[in-house]
Amino acid sequence: MQEFDTLKNLVEEAEMDLQKAQSGNKAAGTRVRKKMQDIKAAAQTIRAKVLEMRD
């Protein structure tokens, strides 16, 4: 499922920025928050696809 691969990539990208944010990089913290919104949307898309498969 391509959507799941997209979700995994988003999480990996957020992890790199999270490490930078923990060391005090404010711009990285902003990027993490943006990625988390993208992750939320990607997860919602996957939920809908799984629901479609179930029906």
C-alpha positions in Angstrom: 0.0 0.0 0.0 1.6 3.2 -1.2 -0.1 5.3 1.5 1.6 3.3 4.2 5.0 3.8 2.7 4.3 7.5 2.5 3.5 7.4 6.2 6.7 5.6 7.1 8.7 8.2 5.1 7.0 11.0 6.9 7.8 9.5 10.3 11.5 9.0 9.4 11.8 12.6 8.2 10.1 13.8 11.4 12.6 11.8 13.5 15.6 13.5 12.0 14.1 17.0 12.7 13.0 15.9 16.2 16.6 15.2 17.1 17.6 18.6 15.8 14.8 20.2 17.8 15.8 18.5 21.0 19.2 20.1 20.7 17.6 23.6 20.5 17.0 24.2 16.8 13.7 26.1 16.7 13.2 25.8 13.0 13.5 22.0 13.2 10.7 22.1 15.9 8.5 24.0 13.5 9.2 21.4 10.8 8.4 18.6 13.3 5.0 20.1 14.0 4.2 20.4 10.3 5.3 16.8 9.7 3.0 15.7 12.5 0.1 17.3 10.8 1.1 15.5 7.6 1.4 12.2 9.5 -2.1 12.8 10.9 -3.5 13.3 7.4 -1.7 10.3 6.0 -2.9 8.1 8.8 -6.5 9.2 8.2 -6.2 8.3 4.5 -4.9 4.8 5.5 -7.8 4.4 7.9 -10.3 5.2 5.1 -8.6 2.8 2.7 -8.6 0.0 5.3 -12.3 0.6 5.9 -13.0 0.4 2.1 -11.1 -2.9 2.0 -13.3 -4.2 4.8 -16.5 -3.4 3.1 
